[in-house]
Amino acid sequence: DGIQKYLKELKESTFDNYDIVTVGEANGVDAENSDEWVCSEKGKFNMIFQFEHLKLWDYEEKTEFCPKAYKDVLNKWQVALKDKGWNALFIENHDIPRSTSTWGNDEEYWMESAKSFATAYFLQKGTPFIYQGQEIGMTNTIFNSLSEFKDVKSLNEGREKLESGVPEKEVLEILSNTSRDNSRTPMQWDDSKNAGFSSGKPWLKVNGNYKKINVKNQLHEENSIYNYYKSLIKLKKESKTLTYGDFKLLLENDEHVFAYLREFENEKYLVLANLSKNEKKLDLSEFNLKDKNIVLANYEKINRKSEEFQIRAYESIVYKI
């Protein structure tokens, strides 16, 4: 309460003096009160990082990621800011565990889930942000003792749990799945010592999978997560529709598939992203989809009739229709 007075002063006395773009980190702000934060008339920022969609997964409370709740939240923000504001699109930051490990599947469907979540968020209306390591599918790490953590929040939680009688093995399992240190481990550049990050001792342990997941491995691998992100960037930059086009949620009641249309000046893109390991049959016959209209997909082989559309585990496809 009362923060708008100071944000108004900040905007009028500082931001308005420069030709700049401002982005606010706004934990606690929901779509219903977005007008005072980011909309053109009363807003104080050009964009804000809203955190509503980050609260849909809780390892300790056994709250699993729910694709429908996720798309409902993001659709709510798309609708709230339509024609009067701009979205900051993101799925990772320095304060949350890795999305591929928490929302997706970092084992059986590591590559597919990383690409599918990338597709779902990146092509919405707004400016997409990519957090370091996200573009190569970096995952949560395994911590073997409390001394390996540096995050004060994790250290405090760990000590409190140990003092309350929670077994050390269970504490380490919880923290390995929830700690902010998961997104702060050194960037995995290659398969050399310390993942090529430093010849010295990094502040945090390097994730043990760095020999497999690193930038060097993915630079020239055509189907890598890194090159998939490059394709998303290229597609978005070259398309006015994927920048300025209207957003319309499809398959609203589907529990697993995030589907939407982007439309601008008689051009349309259909974005499909299965955010689960469940295969689904979809009725998309109204779009008369053809393989030749696919502009991006995370599975190499696609061959199906639109009236019998079966979307595979963590599959994502973008059609220009």
N, C-alpha and C positions, 0 to 999 in steps of 0.2 A: 504494500500500500504506500502510495506517495511517490513511487519511482518515476511516474510519468512527468512530474514537475521537473525533475533533474534531467531526464532524457530530452525533454523539450528544450531546456537551456543548452544542453550539449549540442543538439542539432542546430539550433539557431545561432549559437555563438561560435561553433567550431565547424561542424560538418558543412554547413551552408556556405562557408567561405572558400570551399575547394571543389574542384571537379573530381569527385571521388565516388567510389562504390563502398558502401558500408554493410557489414554483416555482423549481426549481434548473436551471441550465444544466449539463448532464452529458455533455459530449463524452467518448466512450470507454466509456460505460456501455451494456451491451447487455441484451436482454430476459432472458437467462439469469441475470444478477445484479441484476435490478431490485428484488428483495425488500428489500434493505438500503437502498434509496434511496427508494422510493415506496409500498411496500405497507403495509397498515394496522398490522401487528404490529411490524415492525422498521424500517419506512421513516422517513426523516428529513424528507421533504418531502411535500406533498400531490400535487404533480405535478413531473415533470422534462421538460425539453426533451432528448430523446434525438436523437442525430445519425446513427444507423445508415442512415436512408433518404437522408441527404445525401451519402453516399459512393458512390452508385450512378452518378454521372456525373463524368467527368473529361475535359475538353477536350484537355489535353496528352497524355494516355495514349490518346486516341481511344476512350475508353469512352463509348459512347452510352447515353442513358437507356433503361433496360429496365423497361417497365411491370410485367412479371411479378415481377421481383426487388423492385420497389417495393412491390407489394401483399403479397408474401411477408413482407417486413420489418414492414410495418404490421400485418398479421394476427398475426404473432408477438407483437407488443406488445399487441394486443387480447386475445389468449389469455393472455399472461403476467399481465396485470393484472385479468383477469376476477374480479369479486367480492372483490378484495383491494386494488385500487389504482385510480388514475385517470390517463387519458392527457392530455397536453398536445399538441394537434393543431396543426401548422404546416407551411407549405411555403416560407416566406421569413423571413429575418432580416437583420441588418446585416452579416453576415460571409460571405454567399454571393451569387452573381449572381442576377438575376431569373429566377424559375421559368418564366415564359412564354417566355423566350428560350433557356433551357437544356433544360428538360424538354419544353416545348411547342413551338409554332411561332409566332413573333412576326411572321410575314409573311402567308402565305396563310390561316392559321387562327388569327390573333391572338386574336380575340374568343372563338371556339369553344374553343380550348385553355385559355385563362385560366378560362373558366367550367367546363370539364370537370374540371380539376385542383382547382378550388374545391369542386365538388360531391363529388369523391372523398374529400377529406380532411375537409371540414366536417361531414359527417353521420355520421361514425364516433362511437363512444362515447368521450367525452372533452370537454374544453373547447377550442374552436377559438380560435386567436390570429390576428389579421390584422396584417401588417406594413405600415407606411405606403407607399402607392403600389400595393400589391398589389391593392387593391380597385378600381383603375381600369386595371389591366393594364399598369403601367409596365414598360418593357423595359430590357435592357442598352443602354448608349450606345456611341458610337464615340469612342475617344481617338486624337488625331492626333499626339501627342508625349508623351514620358515626363514632361515638365514639367506636363502636365495632370492627372497622378495626384497624390493626396495620401496614399493608403494606404501606409504604410511597407513593408508586405509586398510590394506591387506594385513599389514603387520599387527595393527590394533585388533582387527577382527580375529586374526589367528590366535593371538594371546588370550583374548577374551574367551574364545571357544575352548582352548586348552584348559584354562582355569575353571571353566564350568563343567569340565569332565568329558568333553568330546574327544574321542581317540585321535591321536596325531594323524593317522592314515586318512581318517575321514576329513579332518581339517584341511590337509594338503589337497585332497581330491576336490573339495569345495573351492578352495582358493585357485586351484589350477584351472577351474572352469569359470571363475567369476572375476579374478583379479584384473585391475587396470594394467598391470605389468605385461599382460598378454599382448597388448597393442604397443608396448614400449620396448620390446626386445630389439636388438640391433637389426638394421635392414640387412636382408640376405642377398648380397651382391653376387657371390659365386661360391664354389665348394672348397675354397681354401680356408686357412685358419681364421676363426672368428667370422666366418661367412664373408671374408673380404672387407669387413667393416673397419677393422683396426688391427694394427700389429701389436697394440697394447692390450690391456685387459679391459673389456667393455664394462660399463656400469651394471649391466644385467647379463645373465647367461644367454648365449645364443640358442635359439630353438634347435633342437636336435635333428630336425628334418631339413636343415639348410643345404645338405648335399643334393637333395632332390628338388627342393623348392628354392630357387634363386633366380636372379635376373639373367645371369649368363646362360643358364639352361633354356630360358624362354625367349631370348632375343630373336633367335633365328628359327625357332620352332613355330611353324605356320599356325598350328591350332592351339598355341599356348594361351593362357589367361591374359598375359601381357599383350599379345597381339590382338586378342579379342577386344580389350579395352581400346587399343588404337583404332580398331574398326568402329567401335561405338563413337569415339571422338570424331572421326572422319565423317561418319553418317550424320551426326548431330550438327557439325559445323557446316556441312554442305546443304542442309535442308532447312528452309524457312518454316516448313510445316512442323518439324521436330523441335524448332525453337519457339515459334510464335503461335503454332496451331492450337485450336481448342482441344481440351482433354475430355474424353468421355469414357467412363468406366463401363465395361461389358462383363457379362457373366457374374453379375453382382453377388449372387447367392452361392457361387461355387466355393467350396471350402479350401481348394488348393491352388487354383489357377488365377493369376493376376492378368487380366486381359483389358486392354483399352485401345481406343482410337485416338489418333491425332489428326486433325483436319484443318486445312488452310487453303483458301483459294482453289477449291475443287480437287485438291490433292489429299489423299488419305494414307495413313500408315496404320496397320494393325499390329499391335504388340502383344505377344502371348508369352507368358512365363509361368511354368509349373514350379511352384515353390515347395514341393514336397516330393517324396519318393514314390508316391502313388500314381500309377498310370490312370489316365482319365479319358473317357470318350466325350467329345464335345460336339455340339451341333452348331457348326459354323457355315451351314449351307447357304445362308443369305449372302455371304461374301463371294461365292464362286471362286474359291482360292485355287491358285495354280502354282506349281513348283517354280515356274519361271518368274513369279512375282516375289520370291523370297530374296531379301537383301541382306539378311544376317540370320545365322542359326548356330546353335552350340552343339548340335549333332551333325556329323558329316553326311549321313545318308538320310534323306527325307523323301518319302514316296507314299502319299496317301491321298484319298479322295476327300474333298472338303465335307461331303455329307457323312463320311465315316471317319471323322477326325479323331485319332488316338494320340494324345500327347503323353510322352514318356516321362520317366522320373527326371525331375529338374530340367526338363527340356524348355528351351526358349527359341522362338522364331519371330522374325519381324518381316511383315509383308508390306509392299507398296501396292495399294489397290486402287 
